[in-house]
Amino acid sequence: MRYDDDGEWIPPVLLGHAEERRKEMGLSVDEVLIVVSDSHVTYTQDEYNNNGKCFKRDEVTVVMDEDTNEIMTVLWNTENTYKREGTSNE
């Protein structure tokens, strides 16, 4: 995240794809920005080689490039369930 010389947060810019996703999902810009500014979980995703960092809050994930201060996409969180081989889910 970027801050100005006075320590004020500089909100990231939504790229075209992120803006399209935000609209499709029925979210406001403020709802997307709160995910970044007050996320519950953050992690780096390396599999796409784009310097993306994921910010999760409630049911929304925002993927942004912190170097450029741009939001690349907005996604609904999905729950992943894993089952270890040889065990039951019960």
CYANA upper distance limits for C-alpha pairs under 8 A (distance plus 0.5 A):
  1 MET  CA      9 TRP  CA      7.93
  1 MET  CA     10 ILE  CA      7.94
  1 MET  CA     11 PRO  CA      8.35
  1 MET  CA     12 PRO  CA      8.16
  1 MET  CA     66 GLU  CA      6.21
  1 MET  CA     69 ASN  CA      7.14
  2 ARG  CA      9 TRP  CA      6.48
  2 ARG  CA     10 ILE  CA      5.86
  2 ARG  CA     11 PRO  CA      7.95
  2 ARG  CA     12 PRO  CA      8.46
  2 ARG  CA     66 GLU  CA      8.15
  2 ARG  CA     69 ASN  CA      7.37
  3 TYR  CA      7 GLY  CA      5.80
  3 TYR  CA      8 GLU  CA      5.68
  3 TYR  CA      9 TRP  CA      4.89
  3 TYR  CA     10 ILE  CA      5.76
  4 ASP  CA      8 GLU  CA      5.86
  4 ASP  CA      9 TRP  CA      7.04
  4 ASP  CA     10 ILE  CA      7.08
 11 PRO  CA     33 LEU  CA      7.59
 11 PRO  CA     69 ASN  CA      8.22
 12 PRO  CA     33 LEU  CA      8.16
 12 PRO  CA     69 ASN  CA      5.30
 12 PRO  CA     70 GLU  CA      5.63
 12 PRO  CA     71 ILE  CA      6.80
 13 VAL  CA     69 ASN  CA      7.00
 13 VAL  CA     70 GLU  CA      5.28
 13 VAL  CA     71 ILE  CA      6.43
 14 LEU  CA     18 ALA  CA      6.00
 14 LEU  CA     19 GLU  CA      6.21
 14 LEU  CA     70 GLU  CA      6.32
 14 LEU  CA     71 ILE  CA      5.19
 14 LEU  CA     72 MET  CA      7.21
 14 LEU  CA     73 THR  CA      8.39
 15 LEU  CA     19 GLU  CA      6.65
 15 LEU  CA     70 GLU  CA      6.91
 15 LEU  CA     71 ILE  CA      6.39
 15 LEU  CA     72 MET  CA      6.23
 15 LEU  CA     73 THR  CA      8.17
 16 GLY  CA     20 GLU  CA      6.72
 17 HIS  CA     21 ARG  CA      6.70
 17 HIS  CA     72 MET  CA      7.13
 17 HIS  CA     73 THR  CA      6.59
 18 ALA  CA     22 ARG  CA      6.54
 18 ALA  CA     71 ILE  CA      6.81
 18 ALA  CA     72 MET  CA      5.87
 18 ALA  CA     73 THR  CA      4.54
 18 ALA  CA     74 VAL  CA      6.08
 19 GLU  CA     23 LYS  CA      6.81
 19 GLU  CA     73 THR  CA      8.27
 20 GLU  CA     24 GLU  CA      6.70
 21 ARG  CA     25 MET  CA      6.54
 21 ARG  CA     73 THR  CA      7.26
 21 ARG  CA     74 VAL  CA      6.36
 21 ARG  CA     75 LEU  CA      7.96
 22 ARG  CA     26 GLY  CA      6.71
 22 ARG  CA     27 LEU  CA      5.81
 22 ARG  CA     28 SER  CA      7.50
 22 ARG  CA     29 VAL  CA      7.95
 22 ARG  CA     32 VAL  CA      8.01
 22 ARG  CA     74 VAL  CA      6.77
 23 LYS  CA     27 LEU  CA      6.61
 23 LYS  CA     28 SER  CA      8.10
 27 LEU  CA     31 GLU  CA      6.56
 27 LEU  CA     32 VAL  CA      7.42
 28 SER  CA     32 VAL  CA      7.06
 29 VAL  CA     33 LEU  CA      6.69
 30 ASP  CA     34 ILE  CA      6.61
 31 GLU  CA     35 VAL  CA      7.25
 32 VAL  CA     36 VAL  CA      7.55
 32 VAL  CA     62 VAL  CA      7.62
 32 VAL  CA     74 VAL  CA      8.17
 33 LEU  CA     37 SER  CA      6.69
 34 ILE  CA     38 ASP  CA      6.02
 34 ILE  CA     39 SER  CA      7.74
 35 VAL  CA     39 SER  CA      5.42
 35 VAL  CA     55 PHE  CA      6.77
 35 VAL  CA     56 LYS  CA      6.74
 35 VAL  CA     57 ARG  CA      5.85
 35 VAL  CA     60 VAL  CA      7.71
 35 VAL  CA     61 THR  CA      7.73
 35 VAL  CA     62 VAL  CA      7.28
 36 VAL  CA     55 PHE  CA      6.15
 36 VAL  CA     56 LYS  CA      8.22
 36 VAL  CA     62 VAL  CA      7.38
 38 ASP  CA     57 ARG  CA      8.08
 39 SER  CA     55 PHE  CA      6.15
 39 SER  CA     56 LYS  CA      5.89
 39 SER  CA     57 ARG  CA      5.43
 40 HIS  CA     55 PHE  CA      8.02
 40 HIS  CA     56 LYS  CA      6.27
 40 HIS  CA     57 ARG  CA      5.55
 40 HIS  CA     58 ASP  CA      8.10
 41 VAL  CA     55 PHE  CA      6.46
 41 VAL  CA     56 LYS  CA      5.55
 41 VAL  CA     57 ARG  CA      7.28
 42 THR  CA     53 LYS  CA      7.60
 42 THR  CA     54 CYS  CA      5.97
 42 THR  CA     55 PHE  CA      5.08
 42 THR  CA     56 LYS  CA      6.69
 43 TYR  CA     53 LYS  CA      6.33
 43 TYR  CA     54 CYS  CA      5.83
 43 TYR  CA     55 PHE  CA      7.38
 44 THR  CA     51 ASN  CA      8.20
 44 THR  CA     52 GLY  CA      6.71
 44 THR  CA     53 LYS  CA      4.92
 44 THR  CA     54 CYS  CA      6.53
 45 GLN  CA     51 ASN  CA      7.94
 45 GLN  CA     52 GLY  CA      6.26
 45 GLN  CA     53 LYS  CA      6.43
 45 GLN  CA     54 CYS  CA      7.38
 46 ASP  CA     50 ASN  CA      7.83
 46 ASP  CA     51 ASN  CA      7.36
 46 ASP  CA     52 GLY  CA      7.58
 48 TYR  CA     52 GLY  CA      8.38
 50 ASN  CA     65 ASP  CA      7.87
 51 ASN  CA     65 ASP  CA      6.20
 51 ASN  CA     66 GLU  CA      8.07
 51 ASN  CA     67 ASP  CA      8.34
 52 GLY  CA     63 VAL  CA      6.47
 52 GLY  CA     64 MET  CA      5.82
 52 GLY  CA     65 ASP  CA      5.38
 52 GLY  CA     66 GLU  CA      7.87
 53 LYS  CA     63 VAL  CA      6.05
 53 LYS  CA     64 MET  CA      5.94
 53 LYS  CA     65 ASP  CA      6.77
 53 LYS  CA     66 GLU  CA      7.63
 54 CYS  CA     61 THR  CA      6.96
 54 CYS  CA     62 VAL  CA      6.17
 54 CYS  CA     63 VAL  CA      5.04
 54 CYS  CA     64 MET  CA      7.10
 55 PHE  CA     61 THR  CA      6.00
 55 PHE  CA     62 VAL  CA      5.68
 55 PHE  CA     63 VAL  CA      6.94
 56 LYS  CA     60 VAL  CA      6.37
 56 LYS  CA     61 THR  CA      4.92
 56 LYS  CA     62 VAL  CA      7.04
 56 LYS  CA     77 ASN  CA      8.18
 57 ARG  CA     61 THR  CA      7.07
 58 ASP  CA     77 ASN  CA      8.44
 59 GLU  CA     76 TRP  CA      6.25
 59 GLU  CA     77 ASN  CA      5.54
 59 GLU  CA     78 THR  CA      8.41
 60 VAL  CA     74 VAL  CA      7.67
 60 VAL  CA     75 LEU  CA      6.34
 60 VAL  CA     76 TRP  CA      5.23
 60 VAL  CA     77 ASN  CA      5.80
 61 THR  CA     74 VAL  CA      6.38
 61 THR  CA     75 LEU  CA      5.60
 61 THR  CA     76 TRP  CA      6.53
 61 THR  CA     77 ASN  CA      6.37
 62 VAL  CA     71 ILE  CA      7.50
 62 VAL  CA     72 MET  CA      8.30
 62 VAL  CA     73 THR  CA      6.58
 62 VAL  CA     74 VAL  CA      5.15
 62 VAL  CA     75 LEU  CA      6.87
 63 VAL  CA     71 ILE  CA      6.42
 63 VAL  CA     72 MET  CA      6.14
 63 VAL  CA     73 THR  CA      5.89
 63 VAL  CA     74 VAL  CA      6.87
 64 MET  CA     69 ASN  CA      7.51
 64 MET  CA     70 GLU  CA      6.05
 64 MET  CA     71 ILE  CA      4.57
 64 MET  CA     72 MET  CA      5.68
 64 MET  CA     73 THR  CA      7.63
 65 ASP  CA     69 ASN  CA      6.22
 65 ASP  CA     70 GLU  CA      5.95
 65 ASP  CA     71 ILE  CA      6.91
 65 ASP  CA     72 MET  CA      7.56
 66 GLU  CA     70 GLU  CA      7.34
 83 LYS  CA     87 THR  CA      7.49
 83 LYS  CA     88 SER  CA      7.87
 83 LYS  CA     89 ASN  CA      7.12
 84 ARG  CA     88 SER  CA      8.50
